[in-house]
Amino acid sequence: MPQSSRDQHLVCPYDTVWDAALETMKDRPLIRQDKKAGVIETDWTETAVDGRGFGAFGRDLFDSKERARMSFVVKRADDMTKVSLVENRQRWHLRGGVTQQATKWWPVAPSEEAMSTVINRLNTNLKERGCPPA
């Protein structure tokens, strides 16, 4: 499954980075927040796909949508804290046809825009806690 990761190394206390990461994800449904393991994971969130058609006639993709989930992994690293953001994204009914294979979730490339938005929000939360990113 395609996935993308954004990593940052911060000269900040683990607890500060953890709290900022948790605050960053507060607008998403969380399925895991394990401070000891350093993992914050969201549930899938769905969005409609833009109106790009497929095939020679540019037909609409019926019931076409994407879903994504993100995870922060926060780790202690010597005198630093490393935080990684990973996004998994899938698209429903990307393939044409009427087979069972055509109507399921298919992995697609992560959204650089969505990941940038989350990283920018994390950096804002870190600054508010007196821990600007390097």
Secondary structure as UniProt FT lines:
FT   STRAND          3..10
FT   HELIX           14..24
FT   TURN            25..27
FT   STRAND          30..34
FT   TURN            35..38
FT   STRAND          39..42
FT   STRAND          45..48
FT   TURN            55..58
FT   TURN            62..63
FT   STRAND          65..77
FT   TURN            78..79
FT   STRAND          80..92
FT   HELIX           100..102
FT   STRAND          105..108
FT   HELIX           112..128
FT   TURN            129..130
//
